[in-house]
Amino acid sequence: MTAPEAAADRFWPTARRLLRLLRPFRLQMLGAVGATCAFAGLNVVAPKYLGDATDVVVDGVLQGTLDERLGILLAAVALMYIFASLFNWIQGALTARAVQGLMYGLRASVEDKLHRLPSTYFRERSRGDVLSRATNDVDNIAQALNQVLTQLIVSVLMLSGSLAMMLWISPLLAAIAIAIVPASACMTVLVARRSAEHFARQWKETGELNAHVEEFISGHEVIKAFGQQERAAEVFSQSNRRLARAAGTAQYSAGVVQPLMVLMSNLNYIAVAVVGALEVIAGAMTIGGVQAFIQFSRLFTQPVGQIGGLLNVMQSCAASAARVFALLDAQEDPPEPANPVAGAPAAGSVAFEDVTFGYPGAVPAVRNLTFTVEPGQAVAIVGHTGAGKSTVVNLLMRFLEPGSGRITIGGRNIAGIPRDRLRGQFGIVLQDAWLFAGTIRDNIAYGLPDAPEAAIVAAAEASHADRFIRSLPHGYDTVLENGGEPLSQGQRQLLTIARAQLAGRAVLILDEATSSVDSRTELLIRQAMRRLQEGRTSFMIAHRLSTVRNADLILVMDHGRIVEQGTHESLLSANSYYARLYNAQFSDRPGRAGALEAGL
């Protein structure tokens, strides 16, 4: 199947699904259809009355007097056009309300879907493309629907009404006017089928361009530091050219219809005018009748061109809708258990029992993991990059689901605990400090929104953030933008640590929590972490092995397996894999190693 055929095959299922979303707004749409019928009816009838008025004027000129019917006819035509404008406004208002209601629900569905998608979905796609689906494609659907629903019904009714009036006035002239319909229909269908492929490519390229822009904005400092501005500009330029070509081809293919329709309409106008004049000379028609027919022929050919243009708008809309529906139909996290365990997970040991996990088509990230963590223990997971450390934590929080084996907390399989309830027991500090646009106070209280001021300040003090916060002009009311501006990376990390401290969850996950701070701040944070970890189970992912010296249990991973486990002293005395990792880090920095360990 060729790409155009595939796009055409997707059009109708996508269009039907999109129209089904309008069901909750059927009253507004019925009102809009009623107003549209009134608008079209008045516009169709008015030319006939105007033609009669013309005949009255012609007869009056020939007879030397004007019939009193002229004023009545002109007044009637004026009222028809006034009420037609009113009904047109009502139709537009009702359609806009229905479309915006639909788009509000669609945006809400997209937002809700993003929260239910597994983390693997975002690993497999660029953030820019996902963002484009949620914004650009949704906006394109809104604009297209508003245009199509406003004009399509009007065009169809005007086409039908004007055709009926033309047949009533003169079947001969009507046959001439109708002659353009088959050619116009064939031309429109062919162009629409061709443009479907181009519109699909246009919105795909839009998503890719957005992905590049997002990457450049988030990495602008790295790009400048390595002097790669020209390379980044070239990548953007190539993507921009592809989008320009795709969009240009789509708009060109869509724009072919209108000039051809105008040409055929003008040729039809010439034919109708000539034949109409001959009919008047022969006495078969009046001048007013020919005038009315010419107006009806304009009303007839104009909707034909509009429908052709609307079909291309519909193709663009369908291409965007297909991308949005693909997002909404993406596979979600496995469903929650039918009979979930009541209550929060009981405090107890955390156990991995022969757990294996792998991404589709890839080597398993973790294999046959088996270990037990007792309540209150501090567990460190160490190993080279790609050893599977973060995968262990993601499995524990059910961001990923095991391919085999099981994970228990307090003897209960976490697969039977709803994800939200399970994750409510975890406090987390990631390597990349995430802060949202808002005050420092709101960022610290993110996990406990109703926390009192004293608790927020205490959490900041415990994480050694209070001092720099109070040095800011607005203190805790300082508004952060762009992921944490104007704070340094280390200060942002301190705020995320304060956030975890305030939340007071039963299990802590520290993913390289001190990686973005200097040595002195690292010592302070580690002291605060020890206080925070008292009475809580904690998992620490670490590359700096100096940070895990006091861990109750160290799991050493390599290629997805636990190759060693024990305490810092026992693993060093074994003089094996962990010892080699540790010595490799500090063999050339004995002074710093001693200082860090002394600080503990």
Secondary structure per residue as TSV (DSSP state, phi and psi in degrees):
chain	resnum	aa	ss	phi	psi
A	1	M	-	360.0	130.8
A	2	T	-	-75.8	164.5
A	3	A	H	-60.8	-44.2
A	4	P	H	-60.9	-40.8
A	5	E	H	-64.5	-39.4
A	6	A	H	-63.8	-41.4
A	7	A	H	-64.5	-40.4
A	8	A	H	-65.1	-38.7
A	9	D	H	-65.7	-30.2
A	10	R	H	-81.0	-17.0
A	11	F	H	-62.6	-54.0
A	12	W	H	-67.2	-43.2
A	13	P	H	-60.0	-39.8
A	14	T	H	-66.7	-43.0
A	15	A	H	-63.1	-42.8
A	16	R	H	-63.7	-41.2
A	17	R	H	-64.8	-38.8
A	18	L	H	-67.0	-41.5
A	19	L	H	-67.7	-31.0
A	20	R	H	-63.1	-26.2
A	21	L	T	-69.9	-14.5
A	22	L	T	-84.5	-5.5
A	23	R	G	-55.5	-41.9
A	24	P	G	-63.3	-13.9
A	25	F	G	-113.4	28.6
A	26	R	H	-65.7	-30.7
A	27	L	H	-65.8	-44.4
A	28	Q	H	-62.3	-40.4
A	29	M	H	-68.9	-37.3
A	30	L	H	-64.5	-41.1
A	31	G	H	-62.8	-40.0
A	32	A	H	-65.4	-40.1
A	33	V	H	-64.7	-41.5
A	34	G	H	-61.8	-44.7
A	35	A	H	-64.4	-36.7
A	36	T	H	-65.2	-42.0
A	37	C	H	-61.1	-43.0
A	38	A	H	-64.4	-43.4
A	39	F	H	-60.6	-47.7
A	40	A	H	-66.1	-41.1
A	41	G	H	-61.6	-44.4
A	42	L	H	-65.4	-40.7
A	43	N	H	-68.0	-28.3
A	44	V	H	-78.8	-38.1
A	45	V	H	-76.7	-34.3
A	46	A	H	-55.6	-44.5
A	47	P	H	-59.4	-32.1
A	48	K	H	-66.2	-42.6
A	49	Y	H	-67.0	-36.6
A	50	L	H	-67.0	-35.7
A	51	G	H	-64.9	-40.6
A	52	D	H	-63.2	-38.0
A	53	A	H	-64.2	-37.8
A	54	T	H	-62.3	-42.9
A	55	D	H	-62.5	-37.3
A	56	V	H	-63.2	-42.0
A	57	V	H	-65.0	-45.5
A	58	V	H	-61.8	-46.0
A	59	D	H	-62.8	-38.6
A	60	G	H	-66.1	-39.3
A	61	V	H	-64.7	-41.8
A	62	L	H	-68.8	-33.9
A	63	Q	H	-95.2	-11.5
A	64	G	T	87.7	0.8
A	65	T	S	-136.3	155.0
A	66	L	-	-106.9	132.7
A	67	D	-	-71.3	142.3
A	68	E	T	-65.2	-13.8
A	69	R	H	-66.6	-20.0
A	70	L	H	-59.4	-46.8
A	71	G	H	-62.5	-40.4
A	72	I	H	-64.9	-43.6
A	73	L	H	-64.7	-44.7
A	74	L	H	-65.2	-39.6
A	75	A	H	-62.8	-40.8
A	76	A	H	-63.4	-42.7
A	77	V	H	-63.3	-42.1
A	78	A	H	-62.0	-43.9
A	79	L	H	-64.8	-37.6
A	80	M	H	-60.5	-45.8
A	81	Y	H	-69.2	-34.7
A	82	I	H	-64.4	-48.4
A	83	F	H	-68.8	-31.5
A	84	A	H	-62.1	-41.9
A	85	S	H	-64.0	-39.8
A	86	L	H	-62.6	-46.3
A	87	F	H	-65.9	-33.1
A	88	N	H	-65.1	-40.0
A	89	W	H	-65.2	-42.2
A	90	I	H	-62.4	-44.2
A	91	Q	H	-60.6	-43.7
A	92	G	H	-64.4	-40.2
A	93	A	H	-66.1	-45.1
A	94	L	H	-66.3	-40.5
A	95	T	H	-64.6	-43.6
A	96	A	H	-61.1	-40.3
A	97	R	H	-65.1	-41.9
A	98	A	H	-66.5	-44.3
A	99	V	H	-64.4	-44.2
A	100	Q	H	-67.1	-32.9
A	101	G	H	-64.8	-42.3
A	102	L	H	-61.6	-45.4
A	103	M	H	-68.2	-33.1
A	104	Y	H	-60.8	-45.6
A	105	G	H	-66.2	-37.7
A	106	L	H	-67.6	-43.0
A	107	R	H	-62.5	-40.4
A	108	A	H	-63.5	-38.2
A	109	S	H	-65.3	-40.5
A	110	V	H	-64.4	-44.9
A	111	E	H	-60.8	-45.6
A	112	D	H	-63.8	-38.5
A	113	K	H	-64.3	-39.9
A	114	L	H	-59.8	-32.5
A	115	H	H	-76.5	-20.0
A	116	R	H	-100.4	-3.5
A	117	L	S	-77.9	145.2
A	118	P	-	-71.0	159.5
A	119	S	H	-63.4	-25.5
A	120	T	H	-64.4	-28.8
A	121	Y	H	-61.3	-42.2
A	122	F	H	-79.1	-22.0
A	123	R	H	-72.3	-30.0
A	124	E	S	-88.6	-8.2
A	125	R	S	-134.0	153.5
A	126	S	-	-75.4	146.0
A	127	R	H	-64.9	-32.8
A	128	G	H	-63.6	-39.1
A	129	D	H	-68.6	-41.9
A	130	V	H	-62.6	-42.3
A	131	L	H	-63.0	-38.8
A	132	S	H	-64.2	-39.0
A	133	R	I	-63.5	-39.2
A	134	A	I	-79.2	-16.2
A	135	T	I	-121.0	-69.6
A	136	N	I	-60.0	-46.6
A	137	D	I	-67.5	-39.7
A	138	V	H	-65.0	-41.5
A	139	D	H	-64.5	-38.9
A	140	N	H	-63.8	-39.2
A	141	I	H	-61.0	-44.6
A	142	A	H	-61.1	-48.0
A	143	Q	H	-63.9	-43.1
A	144	A	H	-66.5	-44.4
A	145	L	H	-62.6	-43.1
A	146	N	H	-61.5	-38.8
A	147	Q	H	-72.0	-45.2
A	148	V	H	-67.4	-49.6
A	149	L	H	-66.5	-26.5
A	150	T	H	-76.3	-41.5
A	151	Q	H	-98.7	-30.7
A	152	L	H	-63.8	-46.7
A	153	I	H	-64.3	-41.7
A	154	V	H	-60.6	-44.8
A	155	S	H	-63.6	-43.2
A	156	V	H	-64.8	-45.0
A	157	L	H	-66.6	-41.1
A	158	M	H	-65.0	-38.7
A	159	L	H	-62.3	-46.6
A	160	S	H	-68.1	-44.8
A	161	G	H	-66.0	-44.7
A	162	S	H	-66.1	-34.6
A	163	L	H	-63.3	-43.3
A	164	A	H	-62.5	-42.9
A	165	M	H	-67.0	-37.6
A	166	M	H	-64.7	-41.8
A	167	L	H	-63.8	-34.4
A	168	W	H	-69.3	-42.1
A	169	I	H	-74.2	-48.5
A	170	S	-	-157.5	104.2
A	171	P	H	-58.8	-32.8
A	172	L	H	-65.4	-51.0
A	173	L	H	-65.8	-33.3
A	174	A	H	-62.9	-39.0
A	175	A	H	-62.9	-37.7
A	176	I	H	-66.1	-43.2
A	177	A	H	-66.4	-36.9
A	178	I	H	-72.8	-17.9
A	179	A	T	-60.2	-25.0
A	180	I	H	-80.8	-14.2
A	181	V	H	-63.0	-49.8
A	182	P	H	-59.2	-43.6
A	183	A	H	-64.3	-41.1
A	184	S	H	-64.4	-41.9
A	185	A	H	-64.2	-45.3
A	186	C	H	-62.0	-44.2
A	187	M	H	-61.6	-43.7
A	188	T	H	-64.5	-44.2
A	189	V	H	-64.0	-44.8
A	190	L	H	-62.4	-44.4
A	191	V	H	-66.1	-41.1
A	192	A	H	-63.3	-42.3
A	193	R	H	-64.1	-37.3
A	194	R	H	-72.8	-40.4
A	195	S	H	-71.2	-21.8
A	196	A	H	-57.7	-44.0
A	197	E	H	-62.7	-42.3
A	198	H	H	-69.3	-38.1
A	199	F	H	-67.1	-38.6
A	200	A	H	-60.9	-43.1
A	201	R	H	-67.0	-37.1
A	202	Q	H	-59.2	-47.6
A	203	W	H	-74.7	-26.8
A	204	K	H	-66.3	-45.4
A	205	E	H	-66.4	-31.5
A	206	T	H	-62.3	-42.9
A	207	G	H	-63.2	-40.9
A	208	E	H	-67.5	-38.6
A	209	L	H	-63.5	-42.1
A	210	N	H	-62.2	-36.3
A	211	A	H	-62.7	-42.8
A	212	H	H	-64.6	-42.4
A	213	V	H	-62.3	-43.1
A	214	E	H	-61.7	-41.4
A	215	E	H	-64.2	-43.1
A	216	F	H	-66.6	-39.1
A	217	I	H	-67.2	-46.4
A	218	S	H	-69.6	-26.4
A	219	G	T	-113.5	25.4
A	220	H	H	-63.5	-33.1
A	221	E	H	-68.5	-40.6
A	222	V	H	-65.6	-41.5
A	223	I	H	-59.6	-45.1
A	224	K	H	-69.2	-39.3
A	225	A	H	-61.9	-36.0
A	226	F	T	-95.1	5.8
A	227	G	T	63.0	36.8
A	228	Q	-	-105.9	25.8
A	229	Q	H	-59.9	-42.2
A	230	E	H	-65.3	-39.5
A	231	R	H	-65.4	-43.5
A	232	A	H	-63.1	-40.2
A	233	A	H	-64.6	-35.7
A	234	E	H	-68.7	-41.1
A	235	V	H	-61.0	-44.8
A	236	F	H	-63.2	-42.4
A	237	S	H	-61.7	-41.9
A	238	Q	H	-63.4	-45.3
A	239	S	H	-64.7	-39.7
A	240	N	H	-64.3	-39.5
A	241	R	H	-64.5	-42.5
A	242	R	H	-61.0	-42.3
A	243	L	H	-65.1	-42.3
A	244	A	H	-62.3	-41.3
A	245	R	H	-65.1	-44.9
A	246	A	H	-64.3	-45.8
A	247	A	H	-66.9	-40.7
A	248	G	H	-63.1	-43.1
A	249	T	H	-64.2	-41.5
A	250	A	H	-63.8	-45.8
A	251	Q	H	-69.0	-34.8
A	252	Y	H	-65.1	-47.7
A	253	S	H	-63.9	-35.4
A	254	A	H	-73.6	-32.1
A	255	G	H	-81.4	-7.1
A	256	V	T	-66.1	-33.4
A	257	V	H	-64.6	-47.7
A	258	Q	H	-60.5	-48.6
A	259	P	H	-61.8	-38.3
A	260	L	H	-65.8	-37.2
A	261	M	H	-65.4	-41.3
A	262	V	H	-62.4	-42.1
A	263	L	H	-61.1	-47.8
A	264	M	H	-66.0	-34.6
A	265	S	H	-65.4	-41.2
A	266	N	H	-67.1	-40.7
A	267	L	H	-62.5	-40.9
A	268	N	H	-63.8	-38.9
A	269	Y	H	-61.5	-42.5
A	270	I	H	-61.9	-44.6
A	271	A	H	-63.9	-44.2
A	272	V	H	-64.1	-42.3
A	273	A	H	-64.0	-42.3
A	274	V	H	-66.4	-50.7
A	275	V	H	-65.0	-38.1
A	276	G	H	-62.2	-40.9
A	277	A	H	-62.4	-41.5
A	278	L	H	-63.1	-36.8
A	279	E	H	-65.8	-38.3
A	280	V	H	-66.0	-43.5
A	281	I	H	-60.9	-38.2
A	282	A	T	-77.2	-7.4
A	283	G	T	82.3	7.7
A	284	A	S	-80.6	-19.4
A	285	M	S	-141.6	159.0
A	286	T	-	-95.8	165.1
A	287	I	H	-63.1	-40.4
A	288	G	H	-62.8	-37.0
A	289	G	H	-64.5	-41.5
A	290	V	H	-66.2	-41.5
A	291	Q	H	-60.0	-46.5
A	292	A	H	-62.3	-40.7
A	293	F	H	-64.7	-40.3
A	294	I	H	-61.9	-40.0
A	295	Q	H	-63.0	-41.3
A	296	F	H	-66.5	-35.9
A	297	S	H	-65.3	-35.0
A	298	R	H	-66.0	-44.4
A	299	L	H	-62.6	-26.9
A	300	F	H	-80.4	-45.5
A	301	T	H	-76.7	-30.8
A	302	Q	H	-61.3	-47.5
A	303	P	H	-62.0	-31.4
A	304	V	H	-60.7	-45.9
A	305	G	H	-66.3	-39.1
A	306	Q	H	-63.7	-41.4
A	307	I	H	-63.4	-38.9
A	308	G	H	-61.1	-44.8
A	309	G	H	-65.8	-38.5
A	310	L	H	-65.5	-32.8
A	311	L	H	-62.2	-36.6
A	312	N	H	-70.5	-38.1
A	313	V	H	-61.7	-39.5
A	314	M	H	-65.6	-35.1
A	315	Q	H	-65.3	-42.2
A	316	S	H	-63.6	-42.0
A	317	C	H	-62.0	-44.1
A	318	A	H	-64.5	-37.2
A	319	A	H	-63.2	-43.5
A	320	S	H	-68.4	-41.6
A	321	A	H	-62.5	-37.8
A	322	A	H	-62.0	-38.9
A	323	R	H	-68.2	-40.2
A	324	V	H	-68.0	-42.5
A	325	F	H	-66.2	-32.6
A	326	A	H	-62.8	-37.4
A	327	L	H	-66.2	-45.5
A	328	L	H	-66.7	-26.7
A	329	D	T	-92.7	-1.7
A	330	A	S	-60.1	147.1
A	331	Q	-	-63.8	130.8
A	332	E	-	-95.6	-179.0
A	333	D	S	-57.0	148.6
A	334	P	-	-52.4	146.2
A	335	P	-	-61.4	153.3
A	336	E	-	-68.4	158.2
A	337	P	-	-61.3	146.1
A	338	A	S	-62.9	-35.7
A	339	N	S	-123.7	78.3
A	340	P	-	-65.8	153.3
A	341	V	-	-68.6	133.2
A	342	A	S	-75.1	148.7
A	343	G	S	80.5	170.8
A	344	A	S	-77.9	157.6
A	345	P	-	-59.1	132.8
A	346	A	-	-70.7	144.9
A	347	A	S	-63.6	133.3
A	348	G	-	178.0	-169.7
A	349	S	-	-70.4	149.0
A	350	V	E	-106.4	126.4
A	351	A	E	-131.8	133.4
A	352	F	E	-103.3	125.2
A	353	E	E	-118.4	96.9
A	354	D	E	52.1	50.7
A	355	V	E	-87.3	131.9
A	356	T	E	-130.3	137.8
A	357	F	E	-145.4	140.4
A	358	G	-	-150.3	145.5
A	359	Y	-	-74.0	149.1
A	360	P	T	-54.2	130.6
A	361	G	T	74.6	10.1
A	362	A	S	-124.8	163.5
A	363	V	-	-65.1	138.5
A	364	P	-	-50.8	133.2
A	365	A	S	-74.0	-35.7
A	366	V	E	-134.7	146.1
A	367	R	E	-137.2	126.3
A	368	N	E	51.8	48.1
A	369	L	E	-77.3	128.1
A	370	T	E	-141.2	116.9
A	371	F	E	-163.6	163.3
A	372	T	E	-132.3	135.4
A	373	V	E	-118.1	122.2
A	374	E	-	-79.1	156.1
A	375	P	T	-56.0	135.0
A	376	G	T	83.9	-4.3
A	377	Q	-	-76.8	148.1
A	378	A	E	-101.1	117.4
A	379	V	E	-112.7	131.4
A	380	A	E	-110.8	136.6
A	381	I	E	-115.7	116.9
A	382	V	E	-126.7	163.3
A	383	G	E	153.1	171.6
A	384	H	S	-65.5	162.8
A	385	T	T	-57.9	132.6
A	386	G	T	86.1	8.0
A	387	A	S	-75.8	-17.4
A	388	G	S	111.8	13.1
A	389	K	H	-63.5	-52.5
A	390	S	H	-66.3	-29.6
A	391	T	H	-62.6	-37.3
A	392	V	H	-59.4	-45.9
A	393	V	H	-67.1	-40.9
A	394	N	H	-64.1	-35.4
A	395	L	H	-67.6	-39.7
A	396	L	H	-64.0	-36.5
A	397	M	T	-92.5	4.5
A	398	R	T	63.5	28.8
A	399	F	S	-73.3	-24.6
A	400	L	S	-127.8	152.6
A	401	E	-	-112.9	135.2
A	402	P	-	-61.0	143.8
A	403	G	S	-75.9	-31.9
A	404	S	E	-153.9	164.7
A	405	G	E	82.5	-175.1
A	406	R	E	-149.1	159.3
A	407	I	E	-122.2	132.7
A	408	T	E	-125.4	149.9
A	409	I	E	-126.7	120.0
A	410	G	T	61.3	29.6
A	411	G	T	82.6	-0.2
A	412	R	E	-104.3	130.9
A	413	N	E	-66.1	123.5
A	414	I	G	-67.5	-16.8
A	415	A	G	-63.7	-20.6
A	416	G	G	-94.5	4.2
A	417	I	S	-108.0	125.0
A	418	P	-	-52.8	142.3
A	419	R	H	-57.7	-45.8
A	420	D	H	-61.9	-40.4
A	421	R	H	-67.8	-40.0
A	422	L	H	-64.6	-49.4
A	423	R	H	-68.0	-18.9
A	424	G	T	-66.3	-10.5
A	425	Q	T	-95.3	-3.0
A	426	F	E	-111.0	136.2
A	427	G	E	-107.3	141.5
A	428	I	E	-137.5	137.8
A	429	V	E	-127.6	115.4
A	430	L	-	-93.6	164.6
A	431	Q	S	-64.5	-40.2
A	432	D	S	-93.1	110.3
A	433	A	-	-67.6	120.5
A	434	W	-	-105.4	119.8
A	435	L	-	-128.6	143.8
A	436	F	-	-101.9	168.0
A	437	A	S	-70.3	111.2
A	438	G	E	170.5	-175.2
A	439	T	E	-76.3	161.0
A	440	I	H	-60.2	-39.7
A	441	R	H	-58.2	-46.4
A	442	D	H	-66.0	-35.4
A	443	N	H	-67.4	-40.6
A	444	I	H	-67.2	-37.6
A	445	A	G	-88.2	16.3
A	446	Y	G	-59.0	-40.3
A	447	G	G	-84.9	-8.1
A	448	L	S	-146.5	74.6
A	449	P	T	-57.4	-28.9
A	450	D	T	-95.0	16.0
A	451	A	-	-64.2	139.7
A	452	P	-	-70.5	161.4
A	453	E	H	-58.9	-39.6
A	454	A	H	-62.8	-37.6
A	455	A	H	-69.6	-37.2
A	456	I	H	-64.9	-45.0
A	457	V	H	-64.6	-40.4
A	458	A	H	-62.8	-39.9
A	459	A	H	-65.3	-39.4
A	460	A	H	-66.6	-39.2
A	461	E	H	-65.4	-41.6
A	462	A	H	-64.6	-29.3
A	463	S	T	-96.0	7.1
A	464	H	T	62.7	31.9
A	465	A	-	-101.8	-18.4
A	466	D	H	-60.0	-38.2
A	467	R	H	-63.6	-48.3
A	468	F	H	-73.5	-28.1
A	469	I	H	-63.3	-44.7
A	470	R	H	-70.5	-18.4
A	471	S	H	-78.2	-13.4
A	472	L	S	-76.5	151.3
A	473	P	T	-55.8	-36.9
A	474	H	T	-110.9	8.7
A	475	G	G	56.1	-129.8
A	476	Y	G	-70.0	-12.3
A	477	D	G	-92.7	6.1
A	478	T	-	-62.5	129.5
A	479	V	E	-90.2	128.4
A	480	L	E	-96.8	141.6
A	481	E	B	-131.5	161.1
A	482	N	T	52.4	44.9
A	483	G	T	78.9	12.0
A	484	G	T	135.1	2.5
A	485	E	B	-61.3	138.5
A	486	P	T	-102.9	26.6
A	487	L	S	-82.2	155.8
A	488	S	-	-76.2	167.3
A	489	Q	H	-61.3	-40.7
A	490	G	H	-64.4	-40.2
A	491	Q	H	-65.6	-36.9
A	492	R	H	-62.5	-41.1
A	493	Q	H	-64.0	-37.3
A	494	L	H	-62.3	-37.0
A	495	L	H	-67.0	-38.4
A	496	T	H	-68.3	-31.7
A	497	I	H	-68.5	-41.2
A	498	A	H	-62.0	-37.0
A	499	R	H	-60.9	-45.7
A	500	A	H	-66.6	-37.1
A	501	Q	H	-63.9	-43.6
A	502	L	H	-66.3	-38.3
A	503	A	H	-62.5	-32.6
A	504	G	T	60.5	39.8
A	505	R	-	-73.4	160.9
A	506	A	S	-72.1	-31.3
A	507	V	E	-122.5	133.5
A	508	L	E	-108.7	140.6
A	509	I	E	-124.9	118.3
A	510	L	E	-117.4	103.0
A	511	D	E	-98.2	94.3
A	512	E	S	51.5	49.8
A	513	A	T	-64.9	-21.0
A	514	T	T	-110.7	15.7
A	515	S	T	-71.2	-19.6
A	516	S	T	-108.1	17.9
A	517	V	S	-123.7	163.4
A	518	D	-	-76.9	173.5
A	519	S	H	-61.4	-44.1
A	520	R	H	-64.0	-46.3
A	521	T	H	-64.2	-34.7
A	522	E	H	-60.4	-42.1
A	523	L	H	-62.4	-43.4
A	524	L	H	-63.4	-42.7
A	525	I	H	-64.9	-39.6
A	526	R	H	-67.0	-34.8
A	527	Q	H	-64.7	-41.6
A	528	A	H	-66.3	-37.6
A	529	M	H	-63.5	-37.3
A	530	R	H	-63.5	-41.4
A	531	R	H	-65.5	-40.3
A	532	L	H	-65.5	-35.0
A	533	Q	H	-77.9	-12.1
A	534	E	T	-61.1	123.3
A	535	G	T	79.5	3.4
A	536	R	S	-123.8	150.9
A	537	T	E	-82.1	135.5
A	538	S	E	-137.7	144.5
A	539	F	E	-118.7	124.9
A	540	M	E	-117.4	122.5
A	541	I	E	-96.3	125.6
A	542	A	E	-142.1	140.1
A	543	H	S	-101.0	-34.5
A	544	R	S	-77.6	104.6
A	545	L	G	-69.5	-16.2
A	546	S	G	-65.4	-22.6
A	547	T	G	-80.1	-8.9
A	548	V	G	-113.7	11.7
A	549	R	T	-60.2	-36.5
A	550	N	T	-94.3	8.6
A	551	A	-	-64.2	143.2
A	552	D	S	-70.5	-29.9
A	553	L	E	-145.7	131.5
A	554	I	E	-115.1	123.3
A	555	L	E	-101.9	119.5
A	556	V	E	-100.1	119.3
A	557	M	E	-111.9	147.6
A	558	D	E	-152.0	122.5
A	559	H	T	52.5	44.3
A	560	G	T	81.4	3.8
A	561	R	E	-121.1	153.8
A	562	I	E	-86.3	112.4
A	563	V	E	-95.9	-21.2
A	564	E	E	-152.5	154.5
A	565	Q	E	-154.6	146.7
A	566	G	E	159.0	-167.3
A	567	T	-	-87.4	170.0
A	568	H	H	-58.3	-46.9
A	569	E	H	-67.1	-42.9
A	570	S	H	-66.3	-36.6
A	571	L	H	-71.8	-37.1
A	572	L	H	-65.8	-41.4
A	573	S	H	-66.8	-27.0
A	574	A	H	-70.7	-19.0
A	575	N	T	52.2	47.9
A	576	S	S	-121.4	-136.7
A	577	Y	H	-58.6	-50.9
A	578	Y	H	-60.8	-42.7
A	579	A	H	-61.1	-39.2
A	580	R	H	-66.9	-40.3
A	581	L	H	-61.9	-46.1
A	582	Y	H	-64.5	-48.0
A	583	N	H	-66.0	-33.0
A	584	A	H	-64.8	-32.9
A	585	Q	H	-74.8	-34.0
A	586	F	H	-116.6	2.3
A	587	S	T	-63.2	-30.5
A	588	D	T	-102.5	7.0
A	589	R	-	-139.8	53.5
A	590	P	H	-60.9	-35.4
A	591	G	H	-62.6	-45.4
A	592	R	H	-67.6	-39.6
A	593	A	H	-60.7	-45.3
A	594	G	H	-64.5	-38.7
A	595	A	H	-64.4	-43.1
A	596	L	H	-63.9	-43.7
A	597	E	H	-69.2	-35.9
A	598	A	H	-65.6	-32.3
A	599	G	H	-68.6	-14.6
A	600	L	-	-82.4	360.0
